[in-house]
């Protein structure tokens, strides 16, 4: 009897754990949202978190955007050349960067750099009982610690994604025009004609949604981590894995939604 019950618990453990995690994260998100407006009372703290999440990730985002754009220029030129449409390289690069590569790759880089930093920082504060001390002094840690970091990540993500897309487009232009001989006038004129506000809006919406998802996962894992070095390390790992999977899932859902809308 006990063996059967243990087997049933083992079979049900994974779905039950995920359902509980989704429910707990939803409640945590509601608590953070309720403290966003009071958090604006300290704009200096929010600006500092934007700097930590955004400016400190700028170098890796710019380098990644440049190299991804250069690779996109090489592969795009090779593909379009088969159809005699080399001048459309700018259109391919711009749409690819704005709608998919810019928001998605920026979110993955954000999760690996800024997300892990947020998780480890909050987790360290919990393991050293700083959050407990704040609660004992009637200071809400969700308002003074979690909400500013969540806001910083949400605001920084679209800025990083825009930087990634611009640098990536420059990288594609650098390869296509300077190395492959695509006409610079055709590159930019066709890009301006093909890209409209709807494409830019799709990229902005995706980057905002990814910013909310990655920042929420990062602060949640840090706040709920075990107050031990091992617990903080596991929470950091969960942040990267969960954020990466969630970004790819949300990218599919948002892309499908925009295609249906169009």
Order of alpha helices (4+ residues) and beta strands (2+ residues): alpha-alpha-alpha-alpha-alpha-alpha-alpha-alpha-alpha-alpha-alpha-alpha
